[in-house]
């Protein structure tokens, strides 16, 4: 089963890479590429850096709550909770109606009164 999942992930990764090659200004293609690399965190030592680069490229093209939230998850996964909090806070400010970024801040110990 794991081998089948790895094959499926590699196909999805290739599609995400093709999407950013086709349009390097496609915000969602960069987010998708970061998400695909995030799926490889346990398989590829360079995946963390590649996922972060893709999320940051997406943010350079157009800052979105989704990219900041995903970047926050990546930082939290690494145990870098200060960076994760900053990323979640930015996501919450970009999308005031997003409960996930607020919940993520709360999960990291930010008091409700301090959550935007």
N, C-alpha and C positions, 0 to 999 in steps of 0.2 A: 504493500500500500504506500509506504513512504517513497519508494522509487517512482511510482505513478504521480504522486504529488509533486516531486522534484521536477519531473518532466513537464507537468502542467505549469509550474511556476516559471520554468525557463522559457516556455512559449509565451507566457504573459509578459515576462520581462522583455523578450525580444520585441513584442508588439508595442510596449511602452517606449522602448528605445527608438523604434521606428517612428512613433508619433512625435517625439521631440526632434528627431532629425527632419521630419517633414515640416514641422512648424515650431521653431524654437521659441516663439512667443505665445504658445498655447499653455496657459497657466495649468489647466487640468491635466494635460499630458505630463507636465513636470511633477504634479502631485501624484499622478498614477505611477510614474517611474520611481518616485520616492517610496510609495507604498509597496511596489514590487520588491525593491531592494530591502525594505523593512522585513519582508517575508523571508529573506535570506540570512537574517542576522545570526541564526544558529548554524548556517552552512558555509558562510563566506566571511572571512575576517575583515575584508574591505567593505562589506555591505553597509556598515554604520556610516562610514565616510561618504559612500556613494548616495545613500538615502538622504543624508544631511545636505549634500551638495544639490540634489534634485529639489528638495523642499526650499532651500535658499534661492535657487534659480527661479522657482515659481514665485516666491515673495518679491524678487527683484522685478519680475514682469508685472505682477499685480498682487499686492498683499491681500490674502484671503484668510478668513478664520480657519478654513479647512487646512491650509498649509501650516499655519502656526500651531494648530491643534496637533497635527501629525508630528511636527517638529518637537512639540512638548512631549508627546508619547515617546519619541526616540530618546530624548534627554532623560526622561524618567526611567526608561528601560536601562539606560547606562548608569543610573543612580545619581545623575546630575540634577538634583531637585531644584536648585536655585534657577538654573537655566530653564527647567521645565515650568516652574511657576511663572517666570517672565514670559515664556511663549504662550502659556494658557491665558495669562492676563491680556496679552495682545489679542489673542483670539476672541476673548470675551468682549473686549472693546470694539473689535471690528464687527462682531455680530452679537448685539446685546440680547437677542432672543435665543441664543444657543445655550441649552442647558448642559451640554457635555463639557464645554470649557469651564463653566462654573462648578460643575460637579468634580472636575479634575482638580481645580484649585482647592476645593473643600477637602478632597481626598489627600491632598498634600499639606493639609493643616492650616490653610488660610481661613481665618474667621469669616463667617458670613458677612459681617459688617464691612470687611475689607475687600469683598468681591465686587467688581464693577457690575 
